[in-house]
Amino acid sequence: MHKPSSGRDYLVALLLASSVTVFLGFYLFIRRGYLFTAPSSVDMLYVPNKAIAGAGVILIAFVFLLGPIVRYFDRFDKWLGYRKEIGIVGTFLLLAHGTITYFYLPLKSPRAELDLDSPDLLAGIIGIAILTFLFVISFKKAIDILGAKKWWFLQRWGIRVAIFLTVVHVVGLKWEGWWKWITVGGTQTPALTNPLMVPASLIAGLFLLWVIVVRLYEVFFIYDNLGFAGNEASQTPESKMRGRRFFIGSFWTLVILYIILFTRFVLW
């Protein structure tokens, strides 16, 4: 069902996006040692772009997580009303990330050297294109043109494909760096003041992967026909209880993983 636009809901989405972006920006400032005043070997917008990208990934992942949150915790039902606006703001953050990467990071991403044959880069581009398309058809006029059934099908599966492509993009680009940091740490340089701090991309990436795990649990253990029936609301009290237990258990597993990462080079 189409949700009318609400100024209040956009305000909530913008406050959430601002909070996540500022947190990541401040974290990166501590880790890198600069925000805009980058050393000569780094583009001026390199760190802000990383904060914007991380916030966009977290917001889109959160949109995908809102379904399970509302299903298992009645007190959060009102958050479902913010899903559209959070998704739109997250989409614009990722659009900004793509624009900055292409036009304003000549040192990090020279346009002449961008390889569109790279699966992770192509996944990011297609993912942003799909999210943009979902934004375009998020208005009531699109339902009138497409019909409610087709519109819901595009929204439902569009976000799933976009999330999958986001995982391919983030993990494909960052996995090698994550593994190197986990196994050997990093080297202090003028461009990286505190290399032993957890990479911000790993913070966002781990949250994204947790969301995928929660949704995959539902696909295999909650939905009939692996969710292809399209009725996410059909659940028994028993399946709701099981899903809630899995959600809480996996959440605390995520918290423990974060603790391990943040203490990796302190306690080990």
N, C-alpha and C positions, 0 to 999 in steps of 0.2 A: 504494500500500500504506500502511495506517495505521502511524504511528510511535508507539510507547508513550511516554508522558510521562517525562521524565528530569529529576531535580533538577539534575544537573550541567549538562545542556543549557540549562535555564532560567537557571542561573547565568552561563553563557557569554553568553547573549542579554542578560541584565540588565547584565553588565559592558560589553558592546558598546554597548548603549543608553545607559548612564550616561556612557561615554566620549564618545560623540557629543554628547549633551545638554550635558555640562559644557564641552566644547570650544566649542560654539555659544553657550552662555551666557556664557563668558568672552570670546569674540570680540564678542558683542553688548554686553557690559559696556564693553569698550574703545571700540567704535564709538559707542555711545549715551551712555556716561558714567555709567550707573546700571544697577542690576538691579531691585531692589524700590523703592528710594527715588526714584521717578520724579517729575518736576516736576508741578505741579498740572494741567497740560493733558494728562497721560498717565496711563492706568490703571496701578495698582500692578503688576498681573500681565502687562502688555503685553509686556515683554522676556522673562520666563520662558516666556510662551505662544509667542513666536516661536521660542525655542530648542526647545521641545517639538515644535512643528509641524515644524521643519526636521529634527529627529532622527527623527520618525516617517516623514517622506517618504524620508529616506535609508535607513532600515531596510527599508521596504517595497520600495524600489527594489533594495536589496541582495539581498533574498529572490528577486526576479525575475532577478537577475544570477547567482545561485549555480549555476543550471543550466549556463550557458556556462562558468563558471569550472571546474566539475567536469568538464565534457566535454573541455576543452582542456588542463587541468593536473592530472595524476593526483595530484600531491602534496597537492592540496586536497580529495581525495575525502571526507575526514571532515567537511568543512564542510557537506556536504549533510545530515548528521544534525542540524544546528542550524537548518535552514530553518523547521521548524514553530514552534519556540520564538521565533526572531527575528521571524517574521511575527506571532505573537500579541502579543509585547511591542510591536512597531511599531504594531499595531492599537490597543492600549490607549493609546499615546502620542497617536495621532490622535483617539481618543475623548476623551482629556483636553483636547486642543486645541479640539475642537468644544464641549465643555462649558464651558471657560474663556471661549471667545469669546462664547458665548451668555449666560452668567450673570454673568461677572465683568469684562467690558470695556464698561461703560456709556458711556464716552466714545468709544471706538473703534467699537464695534458696538452701538448702542442697539437693544434688542429690537424696539421699535416701528418701527424703520426698516429691519429686515432684509427684503430683497426676494427672496422665493422664486422670482420670475420671472427672476432673474439666472442665466444659464446657468452661470457659474463657481461661484457659491454653491451652486446646486442640484447641480452635479457633485460638489462636496466632500461634501455631505450624503449623496448616493446612494453615493459611493465608500466612506464610512465605514460605511454600512449594509451594503454588500456584504462588506466586510472583517469586520464583526461577525458576519454570517451564516456566513462561512467559519470563523470561530473557533468558533461554536456547533456546526458539523458536523465539527469537527476531531477529535472523540472517536470511539472505536471503535463506540460504540452507534449513531452516525449511519450508519456503513457497513452495520451489520446492518439498519437501517431502510430506507435508500435503495438498498442494493446497491452493490457495489464499482464497477461501470461508471458508474453515474449519479453516485456520490460523486466519482470521479476527474474526470468531466466538469465537475462544478460547481467543484471545486477548481482545475482547469486553466484554465477560462475565466473563473471568478470573479476570479482574481488579475489576469488580463489586462484585464478590463473595469475593475476597480478602479484599475489603473495608468493606463489611458487617462483615466479620470475625474479622477485626481489631476493628470495633465498639464493637462487642461482647467482645473481649479481653480487650480492654481499659476500657470500661464502667463496665464490670463485675469485673475487678480487682480494679478499682478506685472509683466506685460510693459511697461505704460506707465512704471512707475517704473524698471524696468531700463533701458529705452531712454533715459530722461531722464538717468539716472546715467552711462551709457556715453557719451552725447554731450556733456553739459554738466557732469556732476558733481552736487554738491549744495551746499546752503547750511547753514552752521553755525547751530544754534539751541539753546536750552536742552534740547530733546528729542533733539538729534543733535549730539554733540560732534565726531565725526570723520566728516563726510559723504563724504569721498573714499575711505574704506575700502569694499571691495566689500560690497554688501548680502548679508546672510546667506542670504536667500531665493534669491539668484542662485547662491550656492555650492551649495546643495541642489538647485536647479532644474537647473543644468548637469549635475550628476551624474545626475539622473533622466533627462534627455534623452539622455545618453550611453548609459545602460542601454537605452533604447528603440532607439537606433541599433544596438546590438549584437544585440538580439533581432530587429529587422527584417532585419538581414543574414542571420540564420539562417533566417527565414521565406522569403526569396527565393532564397538560395543554398545552403542546407544541407538543409532539409526537403523531402520529397516532398509534393506537393499543398498547398504553403504551410503545412504543419504541421497540416492538418485531420485527418490520419490519426491524430494523437495519440501517435505513437511517437517521443519525443524521443531515444531511445537509438540509433536507426538512423542510422549514419554510417559512411562509409568512411574508411580512413586518409588518403586525399587530402583529403576534405572536412574532416576533423579538423585537418589541417595548415593548410588555407586559413582555417578559422575561427580557429585560434590566431593566425595572422599578422594577420588583421583585428582580432582582439581586442587584441593588443599594439599594433598601429599606431594604432588608435582610442584606446587608453588614453593613449599618449604625445601624441596630438593633444589629448586632454582636459587633460593636464598643461600643455601649451603654452598652451592657452586660459586656464587658471587663472593662469599666469605673466603673460600679457598683461593680464588683468584686475587682478591685484594690483599691477602696475607701471604701470597706465593713467595715473595722475596723478603718477608719479615720473619716468619716463623719456620720456614723450611731451610 
